[in-house]
Amino acid sequence: MMQDFRHEYKVENRYKQGSQMMEWVFKLFPEHLLFFGFSEQDGTYIFVHDFSKFEPKKFTRPKMEEDWLTFMYYSHILFFPDFESIRKGIICACECEQMDLRKDVNKLFGRFFSEFLTHYPFDGECRFFNTGAMVNIFASILRKILPQNLRNKFTVGYKMECHLSETFLVPNVEAANARMLGRMKESLELRYKHEAAFSLC
């Protein structure tokens, strides 16, 4: 259950810890998180990241893997800072060009799926861009092992004329990271502000 997840990974469920986890992830993977905001075209919120820039080999201690799972908790609750975002849901767009399907990546996301997403309501979809044959095969296998409530939320085969990072890492990585980090912190702060007044869970 969610309380067990918070206890195991020492999630304080507070803005300060969430903010610190975000800063840590941006320093560790500076080109991984690309965009978070409202999309007029889709009529919903979108979160964009580059899977190829997520490198678990940088986790040199088991504690770092646990910290990443703590970050994932905060990143998902900030997706839904208010009733409008809960009602509209979210689209997670993932750049998969040069994606490396290593066992350490699969292990980490397997833990996240089984220990978090099976208990936390995720109203949205995940779109995988520029997927190759191996990613498509992996996705078909993943659908078979995912919980029923997540099975149809993953779609592969989306195409873009350019790499997603070319659209969002502008004018440079440092400026894009500062912009993205600011938006994530604002959304998390808004989430806790609304939780204090209403029940969003």
ZARO-579528 format. One record per atom (N, C-alpha, C, CB): residue number from 1; x, y, z; atom name. Coordinates in steps of 0.001 Angstrom, whole numbers, plus 500000, padded with zeros to 6 digits. Glycine has a CB too. Layout:
// ZARO-579528
SITE    k       x       y       z   a
SITE  NUM       X       Y       Z  CA
...
***
This chain:
// ZARO-579528
SITE    k       x       y       z   a
SITE    1  500833  498812  500000   N
SITE    1  500000  500000  500000  CA
SITE    1  500883  501260  500000   C
SITE    1  499049  499994  501223  CB
SITE    2  500257  502394  499758   N
SITE    2  501017  503631  499651  CA
SITE    2  501751  503974  500944   C
SITE    2  500099  504767  499269  CB
SITE    3  501137  503711  502080   N
SITE    3  501803  503989  503354  CA
SITE    3  503056  503140  503499   C
SITE    3  500851  503731  504533  CB
SITE    4  503008  501901  503012   N
SITE    4  504179  501031  503069  CA
SITE    4  505301  501583  502192   C
SITE    4  503812  499604  502630  CB
SITE    5  504933  502097  501015   N
SITE    5  505925  502690  500112  CA
SITE    5  506592  503889  500781   C
SITE    5  505266  503117  498775  CB
SITE    6  505799  504758  501370   N
SITE    6  506354  505938  502044  CA
SITE    6  507282  505536  503181   C
SITE    6  505229  506829  502580  CB
SITE    7  506892  504516  503928   N
SITE    7  507705  504073  505060  CA
SITE    7  509020  503463  504580   C
SITE    7  506930  503056  505913  CB
SITE    8  508953  502595  503570   N
SITE    8  510155  501902  503098  CA
SITE    8  511183  502865  502527   C
SITE    8  509786  500869  502050  CB
SITE    9  510715  503878  501798   N
SITE    9  511640  504799  501140  CA
SITE    9  511753  506141  501857   C
SITE    9  511205  505027  499716  CB
SITE   10  511292  506151  503094   N
SITE   10  511431  507334  503964  CA
SITE   10  510890  508604  503301   C
SITE   10  512903  507539  504341  CB
SITE   11  509720  508470  502687   N
SITE   11  509071  509615  502054  CA
SITE   11  508385  510449  503128   C
SITE   11  508050  509155  500971  CB
SITE   12  508814  511671  503302   N
SITE   12  508231  512547  504320  CA
SITE   12  506931  513192  503849   C
SITE   12  509226  513627  504709  CB
SITE   13  506700  513154  502538   N
SITE   13  505515  513776  501938  CA
SITE   13  505457  515265  502281   C
SITE   13  504228  513068  502419  CB
SITE   14  506592  515925  502113   N
SITE   14  506711  517352  502413  CA
SITE   14  507429  518054  501254   C
SITE   14  507477  517577  503760  CB
SITE   15  507112  519319  501080   N
SITE   15  507674  520086  499963  CA
SITE   15  509203  520135  500019   C
SITE   15  507111  521509  499966  CB
SITE   16  509771  520333  501196   N
SITE   16  511219  520484  501311  CA
SITE   16  511949  519255  500795   C
SITE   16  511611  520749  502758  CB
SITE   17  511517  518071  501220   N
SITE   17  512180  516856  500754  CA
SITE   17  511980  516668  499247   C
SITE   17  511649  515632  501518  CB
SITE   18  510760  516909  498768   N
SITE   18  510491  516770  497343  CA
SITE   18  511346  517699  496508   C
SITE   18  509036  517029  497061  CB
SITE   19  511498  518930  496959   N
SITE   19  512320  519911  496257  CA
SITE   19  513779  519471  496207   C
SITE   19  512207  521280  496931  CB
SITE   20  514276  518935  497315   N
SITE   20  515658  518466  497365  CA
SITE   20  515882  517276  496436   C
SITE   20  516034  518088  498793  CB
SITE   21  514906  516373  496367   N
SITE   21  515014  515218  495484  CA
SITE   21  515060  515654  494019   C
SITE   21  513839  514259  495716  CB
SITE   22  514255  516646  493673   N
SITE   22  514259  517156  492296  CA
SITE   22  515619  517741  491936   C
SITE   22  513163  518219  492110  CB
SITE   23  516171  518566  492810   N
SITE   23  517473  519189  492549  CA
SITE   23  518545  518116  492363   C
SITE   23  517864  520146  493704  CB
SITE   24  518479  517076  493157   N
SITE   24  519445  515979  493078  CA
SITE   24  519360  515265  491731   C
SITE   24  519211  514980  494217  CB
SITE   25  518141  514980  491267   N
SITE   25  517958  514276  489999  CA
SITE   25  518416  515134  488825   C
SITE   25  516491  513874  489817  CB
SITE   26  518141  516434  488860   N
SITE   26  518585  517307  487776  CA
SITE   26  520111  517373  487696   C
SITE   26  518011  518711  487962  CB
SITE   27  520782  517334  488832   N
SITE   27  522248  517339  488830  CA
SITE   27  522796  516017  488300   C
SITE   27  522787  517603  490246  CB
SITE   28  522109  514922  488626   N
SITE   28  522573  513594  488234  CA
SITE   28  522305  513311  486757   C
SITE   28  521903  512532  489094  CB
SITE   29  521134  513733  486277   N
SITE   29  520735  513479  484885  CA
SITE   29  520285  514799  484231   C
SITE   29  519585  512408  484821  CB
SITE   30  521214  515673  483866   N
SITE   30  520855  517030  483426  CA
SITE   30  520043  517118  482134   C
SITE   30  522090  517815  483251  CB
SITE   31  520010  516068  481321   N
SITE   31  519254  516119  480062  CA
SITE   31  518088  515133  480051   C
SITE   31  520179  515831  478884  CB
SITE   32  517739  514628  481206   N
SITE   32  516705  513584  481297  CA
SITE   32  515290  514160  481313   C
SITE   32  516924  512746  482549  CB
SITE   33  515037  515166  482133   N
SITE   33  513698  515741  482287  CA
SITE   33  513582  516977  481402   C
SITE   33  513408  516099  483777  CB
SITE   34  512613  516976  480495   N
SITE   34  512571  517997  479449  CA
SITE   34  511480  519044  479610   C
SITE   34  512403  517340  478144  CB
SITE   35  510277  518644  480005   N
SITE   35  509175  519616  480036  CA
SITE   35  508043  519120  480925   C
SITE   35  508649  519884  478614  CB
SITE   36  507410  520076  481619   N
SITE   36  506163  519808  482328  CA
SITE   36  505299  521052  482215   C
SITE   36  506418  519423  483830  CB
SITE   37  504064  520871  481785   N
SITE   37  503162  522009  481664  CA
SITE   37  501884  521626  480950   C
SITE   37  503842  523147  480933  CB
SITE   38  501035  522614  480709   N
SITE   38  499751  522366  480049  CA
SITE   38  499917  522467  478541   C
SITE   38  498675  523362  480542  CB
SITE   39  499363  521517  477816   N
SITE   39  499421  521494  476360  CA
SITE   39  498065  521889  475787   C
SITE   39  499844  520098  475848  CB
SITE   40  498021  523030  475111   N
SITE   40  496778  523469  474476  CA
SITE   40  496343  522481  473396   C
SITE   40  496949  524873  473872  CB
SITE   41  497311  521911  472695   N
SITE   41  497006  520984  471609  CA
SITE   41  496298  519731  472118   C
SITE   41  498282  520595  470877  CB
SITE   42  496767  519207  473244   N
SITE   42  496181  517982  473792  CA
SITE   42  495082  518260  474805   C
SITE   42  497255  517141  474436  CB
SITE   43  495002  519500  475294   N
SITE   43  493987  519834  476282  CA
SITE   43  494230  519190  477624   C
SITE   43  492648  519438  475784  CB
SITE   44  495486  518914  477926   N
SITE   44  495824  518274  479195  CA
SITE   44  497264  518631  479566   C
SITE   44  495639  516726  479108  CB
SITE   45  497695  518167  480717   N
SITE   45  499072  518385  481147  CA
SITE   45  499972  517326  480519   C
SITE   45  499183  518352  482695  CB
SITE   46  501207  517712  480216   N
SITE   46  502151  516750  479661  CA
SITE   46  503470  516816  480424   C
SITE   46  502381  517013  478157  CB
SITE   47  504116  515662  480487   N
SITE   47  505435  515528  481106  CA
SITE   47  506322  514840  480082   C
SITE   47  505377  514717  482472  CB
SITE   48  507448  515456  479741   N
SITE   48  508319  514932  478687  CA
SITE   48  509688  514597  479271   C
SITE   48  508458  515952  477524  CB
SITE   49  510185  513412  478947   N
SITE   49  511527  513054  479397  CA
SITE   49  512231  512210  478334   C
SITE   49  511466  512291  480741  CB
SITE   50  513545  512177  478429   N
SITE   50  514386  511434  477497  CA
SITE   50  514928  510209  478219   C
SITE   50  515550  512323  476943  CB
SITE   51  514395  509038  477847   N
SITE   51  514761  507807  478541  CA
SITE   51  516248  507494  478370   C
SITE   51  513916  506639  478027  CB
SITE   52  516814  507853  477232   N
SITE   52  518211  507503  476971  CA
SITE   52  519178  508219  477910   C
SITE   52  518565  507828  475535  CB
SITE   53  518715  509314  478538   N
SITE   53  519574  510071  479447  CA
SITE   53  519446  509615  480899   C
SITE   53  519249  511543  479349  CB
SITE   54  518626  508599  481132   N
SITE   54  518522  508023  482471  CA
SITE   54  519544  506899  482572   C
SITE   54  517066  507500  482766  CB
SITE   55  520561  507074  483399   N
SITE   55  521678  506141  483479  CA
SITE   55  521838  505606  484906   C
SITE   55  522976  506821  483015  CB
SITE   56  521235  504464  485207   N
SITE   56  521322  503905  486564  CA
SITE   56  522736  503590  487022   C
SITE   56  520505  502663  486642  CB
SITE   57  523687  503502  486087   N
SITE   57  525066  503231  486501  CA
SITE   57  525610  504350  487389   C
SITE   57  525965  503054  485272  CB
SITE   58  524953  505506  487353   N
SITE   58  525361  506609  488222  CA
SITE   58  524936  506383  489671   C
SITE   58  524776  507917  487713  CB
SITE   59  524054  505410  489884   N
SITE   59  523661  505067  491252  CA
SITE   59  524741  504152  491822   C
SITE   59  522240  504375  491295  CB
SITE   60  525672  504723  492517   N
SITE   60  526828  503965  493005  CA
SITE   60  526570  503291  494346   C
SITE   60  528024  504875  493125  CB
SITE   61  525439  503609  494975   N
SITE   61  525077  502987  496247  CA
SITE   61  523592  502628  496222   C
SITE   61  525399  503933  497446  CB
SITE   62  523184  501561  496922   N
SITE   62  521763  501190  496966  CA
SITE   62  520876  502333  497438   C
SITE   62  521567  499993  497876  CB
SITE   63  521396  503183  498332   N
SITE   63  520617  504313  498847  CA
SITE   63  520211  505257  497718   C
SITE   63  521421  505078  499910  CB
SITE   64  521040  505359  496686   N
SITE   64  520719  506256  495579  CA
SITE   64  519529  505735  494776   C
SITE   64  521935  506430  494664  CB
SITE   65  519412  504418  494649   N
SITE   65  518241  503843  493985  CA
SITE   65  516986  504139  494796   C
SITE   65  518412  502317  493791  CB
SITE   66  517094  504037  496103   N
SITE   66  515949  504334  496967  CA
SITE   66  515572  505813  496875   C
SITE   66  516263  503955  498428  CB
SITE   67  516574  506676  496797   N
SITE   67  516296  508112  496650  CA
SITE   67  515591  508397  495329   C
SITE   67  517601  508927  496738  CB
SITE   68  515973  507668  494285   N
SITE   68  515308  507860  492995  CA
SITE   68  513830  507476  493083   C
SITE   68  516008  507030  491900  CB
SITE   69  513527  506390  493782   N
SITE   69  512128  505992  493961  CA
SITE   69  511372  507033  494784   C
SITE   69  512043  504610  494641  CB
SITE   70  512052  507649  495743   N
SITE   70  511441  508748  496499  CA
SITE   70  511137  509914  495566   C
SITE   70  512369  509209  497653  CB
SITE   71  512085  510234  494685   N
SITE   71  511850  511290  493695  CA
SITE   71  510654  510959  492813   C
SITE   71  513098  511499  492828  CB
SITE   72  510533  509706  492397   N
SITE   72  509422  509310  491531  CA
SITE   72  508083  509511  492231   C
SITE   72  509575  507847  491099  CB
SITE   73  508054  509307  493531   N
SITE   73  506833  509576  494292  CA
SITE   73  506445  511049  494147   C
SITE   73  507024  509207  495790  CB
SITE   74  507395  511929  494406   N
SITE   74  507098  513366  494335  CA
SITE   74  506774  513803  492907   C
SITE   74  508281  514179  494871  CB
SITE   75  507478  513246  491927   N
SITE   75  507223  513655  490546  CA
SITE   75  505809  513289  490125   C
SITE   75  508237  513011  489598  CB
SITE   76  505274  512194  490652   N
SITE   76  503927  511794  490256  CA
SITE   76  502835  512551  491000   C
SITE   76  503752  510323  490477  CB
SITE   77  503054  512926  492245   N
SITE   77  501995  513698  492899  CA
SITE   77  501963  515129  492374   C
SITE   77  502192  513698  494425  CB
SITE   78  503094  515648  491900   N
SITE   78  503070  517014  491356  CA
SITE   78  502405  517068  489984   C
SITE   78  504491  517570  491260  CB
SITE   79  502218  515896  489347   N
SITE   79  501470  515871  488091  CA
SITE   79  500035  516352  488282   C
SITE   79  501471  514462  487504  CB
SITE   80  499521  516202  489492   N
SITE   80  498116  516500  489763  CA
SITE   80  497996  517502  490914   C
SITE   80  497342  515206  490094  CB
SITE   81  498325  518773  490659   N
SITE   81  498336  519765  491734  CA
SITE   81  496968  520305  492112   C
SITE   81  499203  520895  491347  CB
SITE   82  495962  520102  491248   N
SITE   82  494639  520672  491513  CA
SITE   82  493561  519793  490886   C
SITE   82  494542  522123  490965  CB
SITE   83  492299  520173  491101   N
SITE   83  491194  519365  490601  CA
SITE   83  491152  519341  489076   C
SITE   83  489877  519887  491147  CB
SITE   84  491554  520433  488434   N
SITE   84  491549  520467  486969  CA
SITE   84  492517  519443  486394   C
SITE   84  491909  521869  486466  CB
SITE   85  493711  519361  486970   N
SITE   85  494697  518407  486474  CA
SITE   85  494254  516974  486739   C
SITE   85  496058  518664  487118  CB
SITE   86  493596  516735  487862   N
SITE   86  493081  515402  488158  CA
SITE   86  492004  515029  487150   C
SITE   86  492523  515336  489595  CB
SITE   87  491152  515985  486816   N
SITE   87  490061  515742  485877  CA
SITE   87  490585  515504  484463   C
SITE   87  489087  516918  485883  CB
SITE   88  491580  516260  484044   N
SITE   88  492100  516154  482678  CA
SITE   88  493100  515020  482515   C
SITE   88  492747  517453  482272  CB
SITE   89  493766  514625  483594   N
SITE   89  494782  513597  483483  CA
SITE   89  496082  514156  482930   C
SITE   89  494289  512466  482609  CB
SITE   90  497002  513272  482580   N
SITE   90  498315  513707  482099  CA
SITE   90  498808  512785  480995   C
SITE   90  499331  513746  483252  CB
SITE   91  499603  513336  480104   N
SITE   91  500277  512558  479072  CA
SITE   91  501771  512576  479376   C
SITE   91  499980  513124  477636  CB
SITE   92  502368  511414  479511   N
SITE   92  503812  511308  479691  CA
SITE   92  504423  510929  478344   C
SITE   92  504180  510256  480804  CB
SITE   93  505251  511797  477804   N
SITE   93  505905  511552  476520  CA
SITE   93  507357  511171  476760   C
SITE   93  505810  512798  475598  CB
SITE   94  507769  510055  476189   N
SITE   94  509105  509525  476444  CA
SITE   94  509886  509397  475142   C
SITE   94  509021  508163  477152  CB
SITE   95  511021  510064  475065   N
SITE   95  511923  509927  473923  CA
SITE   95  512721  508638  474090   C
SITE   95  512875  511164  473797  CB
SITE   96  512675  507752  473078   N
SITE   96  513301  506436  473205  CA
SITE   96  514457  506200  472239   C
SITE   96  512274  505378  473000  CB
SITE   97  514793  507188  471417   N
SITE   97  515922  507007  470506  CA
SITE   97  517196  506791  471316   C
SITE   97  516074  508231  469559  CB
SITE   98  517946  505763  470957   N
SITE   98  519181  505374  471658  CA
SITE   98  518905  504869  473071   C
SITE   98  520145  506556  471718  CB
SITE   99  517687  504460  473313   N
SITE   99  517330  503912  474625  CA
SITE   99  518015  502565  474820   C
SITE   99  515789  503766  474766  CB
SITE  100  518594  502358  475983   N
SITE  100  519330  501139  476306  CA
SITE  100  518505  500301  477277   C
SITE  100  520727  501471  476910  CB
SITE  101  518053  499134  476802   N
SITE  101  517224  498274  477657  CA
SITE  101  518105  497357  478496   C
SITE  101  516241  497438  476805  CB
SITE  102  518818  497948  479410   N
SITE  102  519682  497165  480283  CA
SITE  102  518897  496635  481473   C
SITE  102  520871  498004  480762  CB
SITE  103  519427  495595  482082   N
SITE  103  518729  494961  483190  CA
SITE  103  518555  495908  484368   C
SITE  103  519474  493722  483631  CB
SITE  104  519530  496801  484603   N
SITE  104  519407  497698  485748  CA
SITE  104  518263  498682  485548   C
SITE  104  520716  498452  485978  CB
SITE  105  518018  499105  484296   N
SITE  105  516881  499973  484007  CA
SITE  105  515581  499224  484247   C
SITE  105  516944  500494  482558  CB
SITE  106  515496  498008  483706   N
SITE  106  514283  497207  483865  CA
SITE  106  513994  496913  485328   C
SITE  106  514406  495904  483091  CB
SITE  107  515046  496639  486091   N
SITE  107  514868  496324  487508  CA
SITE  107  514290  497505  488263   C
SITE  107  516193  495905  488133  CB
SITE  108  514839  498693  488014   N
SITE  108  514366  499883  488721  CA
SITE  108  512919  500213  488379   C
SITE  108  515254  501071  488394  CB
SITE  109  512590  500187  487087   N
SITE  109  511223  500515  486705  CA
SITE  109  510255  499407  487099   C
SITE  109  511141  500771  485208  CB
SITE  110  510750  498174  487168   N
SITE  110  509915  497088  487672  CA
SITE  110  509531  497322  489121   C
SITE  110  510633  495753  487530  CB
SITE  111  510484  497790  489905   N
SITE  111  510194  498123  491308  CA
SITE  111  509183  499256  491395   C
SITE  111  511485  498512  492053  CB
SITE  112  509363  500258  490531   N
SITE  112  508453  501404  490550  CA
SITE  112  507033  500986  490176   C
SITE  112  508950  502494  489593  CB
SITE  113  506901  500162  489138   N
SITE  113  505572  499703  488728  CA
SITE  113  504903  498895  489834   C
SITE  113  505668  498863  487451  CB
SITE  114  505651  497947  490403   N
SITE  114  505051  497025  491368  CA
SITE  114  504825  497653  492739   C
SITE  114  505922  495809  491515  CB
SITE  115  505710  498561  493143   N
SITE  115  505628  499101  494497  CA
SITE  115  504892  500432  494584   C
SITE  115  507004  499264  495052  CB
SITE  116  504735  501117  493449   N
SITE  116  504095  502435  493488  CA
SITE  116  502849  502515  492615   C
SITE  116  505077  503495  493055  CB
SITE  117  503001  502290  491309   N
SITE  117  501890  502522  490392  CA
SITE  117  500727  501554  490573   C
SITE  117  502380  502438  488991  CB
SITE  118  500968  500406  491184   N
SITE  118  499852  499498  491448  CA
SITE  118  498948  500030  492554   C
SITE  118  500373  498115  491825  CB
SITE  119  499444  500968  493359   N
SITE  119  498663  501507  494474  CA
SITE  119  498240  502959  494247   C
SITE  119  499464  501408  495759  CB
SITE  120  499011  503689  493439   N
SITE  120  498722  505112  493238  CA
SITE  120  497928  505303  491952   C
SITE  120  500031  505941  493193  CB
SITE  121  496782  505967  492002   N
SITE  121  495975  506154  490787  CA
SITE  121  496706  507007  489759   C
SITE  121  494630  506801  491133  CB
SITE  122  496837  506477  488547   N
SITE  122  497507  507197  487461  CA
SITE  122  496509  507395  486333   C
SITE  122  498774  506427  486957  CB
SITE  123  495960  508594  486228   N
SITE  123  494965  508894  485209  CA
SITE  123  495646  509583  484039   C
SITE  123  493828  509774  485782  CB
SITE  124  496040  508816  483061   N
SITE  124  496726  509390  481919  CA
SITE  124  497235  508310  480998   C
SITE  124  497867  510271  482371  CB
SITE  125  498189  508679  480162   N
SITE  125  498771  507719  479237  CA
SITE  125  500242  508033  479035   C
SITE  125  498024  507729  477891  CB
SITE  126  500991  507025  478605   N
SITE  126  502408  507188  478298  CA
SITE  126  502614  506945  476809   C
SITE  126  503285  506220  479148  CB
SITE  127  503206  507917  476133   N
SITE  127  503474  507816  474706  CA
SITE  127  504983  507707  474486   C
SITE  127  502889  509040  473943  CB
SITE  128  505396  506657  473801   N
SITE  128  506815  506421  473568  CA
SITE  128  507169  506809  472128   C
SITE  128  507179  504935  473845  CB
SITE  129  508093  507761  471993   N
SITE  129  508468  508309  470692  CA
SITE  129  509758  507681  470171   C
SITE  129  508625  509824  470783  CB
SITE  130  509810  507533  468841   N
SITE  130  511021  507074  468153  CA
SITE  130  511529  505751  468720   C
SITE  130  512116  508132  468252  CB
SITE  131  510614  504817  468840   N
SITE  131  510964  503502  469383  CA
SITE  131  511509  502601  468288   C
SITE  131  509742  502846  470049  CB
SITE  132  512509  501817  468640   N
SITE  132  513050  500829  467717  CA
SITE  132  512404  499476  467941   C
SITE  132  514563  500723  467871  CB
SITE  133  512869  498485  467214   N
SITE  133  512276  497147  467295  CA
SITE  133  512383  496563  468699   C
SITE  133  512949  496212  466296  CB
SITE  134  513534  496745  469349   N
SITE  134  513728  496163  470679  CA
SITE  134  512794  496795  471704   C
SITE  134  515181  496329  471125  CB
SITE  135  512592  498104  471606   N
SITE  135  511684  498777  472538  CA
SITE  135  510256  498309  472311   C
SITE  135  511774  500307  472383  CB
SITE  136  509868  498114  471056   N
SITE  136  508520  497633  470758  CA
SITE  136  508296  496239  471327   C
SITE  136  508277  497627  469250  CB
SITE  137  509309  495388  471218   N
SITE  137  509211  494041  471788  CA
SITE  137  509116  494121  473305   C
SITE  137  510422  493177  471371  CB
SITE  138  509949  494979  473897   N
SITE  138  509919  495156  475348  CA
SITE  138  508548  495634  475809   C
SITE  138  510999  496149  475790  CB
SITE  139  507947  496560  475060   N
SITE  139  506635  497096  475424  CA
SITE  139  505565  496019  475375   C
SITE  139  506254  498247  474499  CB
SITE  140  505637  495136  474382   N
SITE  140  504647  494064  474285  CA
SITE  140  504769  493095  475451   C
SITE  140  504802  493313  472964  CB
SITE  141  506006  492859  475895   N
SITE  141  506218  492000  477069  CA
SITE  141  505735  492700  478329   C
SITE  141  507709  491619  477209  CB
SITE  142  506019  494002  478408   N
SITE  142  505638  494786  479579  CA
SITE  142  504129  494778  479779   C
SITE  142  506140  496220  479444  CB
SITE  143  503370  494889  478693   N
SITE  143  501913  494917  478801  CA
SITE  143  501372  493642  479448   C
SITE  143  501288  495107  477423  CB
SITE  144  502067  492530  479215   N
SITE  144  501595  491252  479746  CA
SITE  144  501806  491135  481251   C
SITE  144  502299  490109  479044  CB
SITE  145  502780  491865  481781   N
SITE  145  503088  491734  483207  CA
SITE  145  502574  492900  484042   C
SITE  145  504574  491607  483395  CB
SITE  146  502133  493969  483364   N
SITE  146  501608  495122  484094  CA
SITE  146  500250  494812  484704   C
SITE  146  501503  496336  483171  CB
SITE  147  499907  495472  485812   N
SITE  147  498555  495349  486360  CA
SITE  147  497526  495803  485328   C
SITE  147  498414  496176  487661  CB
SITE  148  496323  495270  485421   N
SITE  148  495282  495563  484442  CA
SITE  148  495021  497060  484304   C
SITE  148  494001  494855  484824  CB
SITE  149  495091  497792  485436   N
SITE  149  494787  499225  485388  CA
SITE  149  495842  500047  484650   C
SITE  149  494636  499756  486788  CB
SITE  150  496988  499436  484329   N
SITE  150  498058  500154  483627  CA
SITE  150  498297  499634  482212   C
SITE  150  499341  500058  484416  CB
SITE  151  497738  498483  481900   N
SITE  151  498091  497762  480677  CA
SITE  151  497842  498551  479395   C
SITE  151  497326  496484  480616  CB
SITE  152  496754  499283  479351   N
SITE  152  496389  499990  478121  CA
SITE  152  496801  501461  478117   C
SITE  152  494906  499892  477907  CB
SITE  153  497634  501841  479062   N
SITE  153  498050  503243  479158  CA
SITE  153  499373  503514  478446   C
SITE  153  498168  503647  480614  CB
SITE  154  499995  502471  477883   N
SITE  154  501290  502611  477238  CA
SITE  154  501164  502386  475734   C
SITE  154  502302  501628  477844  CB
SITE  155  501604  503363  474937   N
SITE  155  501521  503274  473481  CA
SITE  155  502880  503582  472872   C
SITE  155  500445  504239  472928  CB
SITE  156  503369  502689  472015   N
SITE  156  504658  502893  471353  CA
SITE  156  504427  503273  469893   C
SITE  156  505542  501617  471452  CB
SITE  157  505492  503741  469246   N
SITE  157  505420  504004  467817  CA
SITE  157  505164  505436  467415   C
SITE  157  504388  503182  467243  CB
SITE  158  505104  506361  468367   N
SITE  158  504928  507770  468004  CA
SITE  158  506202  508286  467327   C
SITE  158  504585  508630  469262  CB
SITE  159  506029  509175  466352   N
SITE  159  507162  509699  465595  CA
SITE  159  507223  511224  465680   C
SITE  159  507075  509255  464130  CB
SITE  160  508433  511739  465718   N
SITE  160  508678  513179  465645  CA
SITE  160  509749  513421  464584   C
SITE  160  509118  513760  467041  CB
SITE  161  509684  514568  463944   N
SITE  161  510687  514889  462930  CA
SITE  161  512056  515126  463555   C
SITE  161  510259  516117  462134  CB
SITE  162  512063  515468  464822   N
SITE  162  513332  515698  465508  CA
SITE  162  513297  515015  466870   C
SITE  162  513616  517218  465662  CB
SITE  163  514452  514922  467481   N
SITE  163  514567  514394  468837  CA
SITE  163  513840  515341  469787   C
SITE  163  516067  514219  469253  CB
SITE  164  513098  514805  470754   N
SITE  164  512324  515659  471658  CA
SITE  164  513195  516671  472394   C
SITE  164  511581  514805  472662  CB
SITE  165  514429  516314  472673   N
SITE  165  515315  517239  473387  CA
SITE  165  515584  518502  472571   C
SITE  165  516639  516548  473727  CB
SITE  166  515551  518392  471241   N
SITE  166  515782  519561  470393  CA
SITE  166  514665  520588  470544   C
SITE  166  515907  519138  468931  CB
SITE  167  513489  520116  470911   N
SITE  167  512346  521006  471095  CA
SITE  167  512373  521695  472448   C
SITE  167  511056  520235  470939  CB
SITE  168  512816  520968  473479   N
SITE  168  512658  521473  474843  CA
SITE  168  513939  521963  475518   C
SITE  168  512065  520415  475676  CB
SITE  169  515105  521484  475121   N
SITE  169  516347  521918  475777  CA
SITE  169  516866  523198  475129   C
SITE  169  517424  520804  475704  CB
SITE  170  516052  524238  475208   N
SITE  170  516406  525524  474592  CA
SITE  170  516313  526637  475638   C
SITE  170  515475  525834  473378  CB
SITE  171  517139  527683  475535   N
SITE  171  518210  527871  474551  CA
SITE  171  519433  527000  474809   C
SITE  171  518629  529311  474530  CB
SITE  172  519510  526424  476020   N
SITE  172  520592  525508  476364  CA
SITE  172  520131  524630  477520   C
SITE  172  521898  526284  476734  CB
SITE  173  520939  523636  477853   N
SITE  173  520562  522672  478892  CA
SITE  173  520362  523355  480239   C
SITE  173  521627  521581  479016  CB
SITE  174  521255  524264  480601   N
SITE  174  521180  524913  481911  CA
SITE  174  519890  525714  482063   C
SITE  174  522388  525827  482120  CB
SITE  175  519551  526495  481054   N
SITE  175  518335  527307  481113  CA
SITE  175  517086  526433  481116   C
SITE  175  518288  528282  479936  CB
SITE  176  517105  525373  480303   N
SITE  176  515955  524472  480240  CA
SITE  176  515754  523752  481567   C
SITE  176  516134  523452  479111  CB
SITE  177  516851  523326  482195   N
SITE  177  516752  522655  483489  CA
SITE  177  516199  523582  484561   C
SITE  177  518112  522128  483914  CB
SITE  178  516672  524818  484578   N
SITE  178  516188  525787  485565  CA
SITE  178  514697  526039  485376   C
SITE  178  516972  527112  485456  CB
SITE  179  514267  526131  484130   N
SITE  179  512848  526349  483826  CA
SITE  179  512005  525149  484261   C
SITE  179  512654  526614  482319  CB
SITE  180  512469  523962  483915   N
SITE  180  511745  522735  484250  CA
SITE  180  511696  522522  485760   C
SITE  180  512397  521527  483570  CB
SITE  181  512818  522710  486434   N
SITE  181  512866  522545  487884  CA
SITE  181  511926  523524  488566   C
SITE  181  514294  522734  488401  CB
SITE  182  511906  524760  488094   N
SITE  182  511006  525760  488663  CA
SITE  182  509552  525371  488522   C
SITE  182  511234  527095  488011  CB
SITE  183  509179  524857  487355   N
SITE  183  507793  524448  487133  CA
SITE  183  507405  523273  488024   C
SITE  183  507579  524083  485669  CB
SITE  184  508312  522329  488179   N
SITE  184  508022  521169  489019  CA
SITE  184  507865  521580  490479   C
SITE  184  509129  520119  488882  CB
SITE  185  508736  522468  490947   N
SITE  185  508633  522940  492330  CA
SITE  185  507331  523708  492550   C
SITE  185  509837  523829  492684  CB
SITE  186  506962  524550  491592   N
SITE  186  505712  525308  491704  CA
SITE  186  504511  524374  491777   C
SITE  186  505557  526269  490517  CB
SITE  187  504531  523328  490957   N
SITE  187  503415  522390  490936  CA
SITE  187  503326  521605  492243   C
SITE  187  503553  521431  489756  CB
SITE  188  504483  521202  492781   N
SITE  188  504481  520478  494051  CA
SITE  188  503987  521371  495182   C
SITE  188  505884  519948  494371  CB
SITE  189  504429  522616  495182   N
SITE  189  503982  523568  496202  CA
SITE  189  502471  523769  496116   C
SITE  189  504712  524920  496041  CB
SITE  190  501951  523875  494900   N
SITE  190  500511  524041  494705  CA
SITE  190  499754  522802  495163   C
SITE  190  500199  524334  493234  CB
SITE  191  500319  521642  494899   N
SITE  191  499706  520392  495338  CA
SITE  191  499517  520392  496852   C
SITE  191  500564  519190  494906  CB
SITE  192  500563  520718  497593   N
SITE  192  500467  520703  499052  CA
SITE  192  499567  521817  499569   C
SITE  192  501851  520828  499672  CB
SITE  193  499545  522933  498881   N
SITE  193  498641  524019  499261  CA
SITE  193  497193  523564  499155   C
SITE  193  498876  525258  498379  CB
SITE  194  496868  522878  498065   N
SITE  194  495499  522400  497877  CA
SITE  194  495175  521220  498796   C
SITE  194  495281  521998  496422  CB
SITE  195  496177  520388  499076   N
SITE  195  495947  519276  500003  CA
SITE  195  495588  519786  501390   C
SITE  195  497184  518375  500081  CB
SITE  196  496148  520938  501750   N
SITE  196  495856  521504  503068  CA
SITE  196  494408  521965  503169   C
SITE  196  496795  522671  503363  CB
SITE  197  493831  522317  502019   N
SITE  197  492452  522816  502017  CA
SITE  197  491444  521757  501592   C
SITE  197  492340  524013  501102  CB
SITE  198  491871  520845  500712   N
SITE  198  490970  519818  500193  CA
SITE  198  491678  518473  500222   C
SITE  198  490501  520160  498752  CB
SITE  199  490941  517436  499951   N
SITE  199  491520  516106  499816  CA
SITE  199  491643  515798  498338   C
SITE  199  490661  515028  500548  CB
SITE  200  492902  515691  497834   N
SITE  200  493123  515404  496423  CA
SITE  200  493429  513939  496185   C
SITE  200  494248  516253  495888  CB
SITE  201  493602  513154  497226   N
SITE  201  493960  511751  497065  CA
SITE  201  492710  510910  496818   C
SITE  201  494715  511239  498303  CB
***
